[in-house]
């Protein structure tokens, strides 16, 4: 499938979180998921992180860059 980039700017909505939940099952073990938020919405990262963890992903990095806040995750392989 390839790496997935989800842009949740300018604000994180319930629709964004539902879209993330629908997208994750189709992502293979070699692919990364990157979710971009506005830096001002960084407090919403906990909700994004929770969905990723519940769906078998490990957040490998998160942080701010300029006006963006990004989370990068990969499926845990057992």
Secondary structure, DSSP 8 states (H G I E B T S, - for coil): ---EEEE--S---HHHHHHHHHHHTT--TT-EEEEEEEGGGGGGHHHHHHHHHHTTEEEEEEEEETTEEEEEEEE---
